[in-house]
Amino acid sequence: MPELVLPCQYAHGSARRSAPEVKLAAAILDNAIRSMLWPLGGDRGAREAAEASEWLYDGDRSWPFSFENICDVLSLDAGRLRRQLAGAIVSRIE
């Protein structure tokens, strides 16, 4: 079984911030935010937005690239980011 690299093992330090895993975490978060705020048209866009929203509100930390673990890696407050995204989505609808 491969060893699991935990977010806390590479979350701190300037060298670690440029690590490929950290860049991947940032790209995953960026993609999810774009999918929710500016979804593509049609069924695909709606599905991607729904999947991103489900990922955002899932509190499961058992896999390295869960929303909560990505926030830890990027030194972001997961709850605050959720609230900000919810507010942005609501303002786009109004």
C-alpha positions, 0 to 999 in steps of 0.5 A: 500500500502506498504511503499517504502524504498528509496535508500537514506534512507539506503545508508549511514553509516556502519550499513546500508552498511551491511543491507540486502537491500544493500547486495541484491543491490550488488548481483543484480549488480554483476549478471548483470555485470557477465551476460554482461561480461561472458554470458552463452552460447546459447539463455539463455545467450544472453537473460540474457546479453541483459536484463542486458544491457537494465537494465544498460542503463535504466534511470528510478528511479521509482523502488528501484532496478533500476540501478541508485538507486543501484549505489546510494546505493553502492556509485557508479557513474552510468555514470562512471560504464556504461563507464567502462563496455562498455569499458570492453565489447568492449575489450572482443570483439576485 
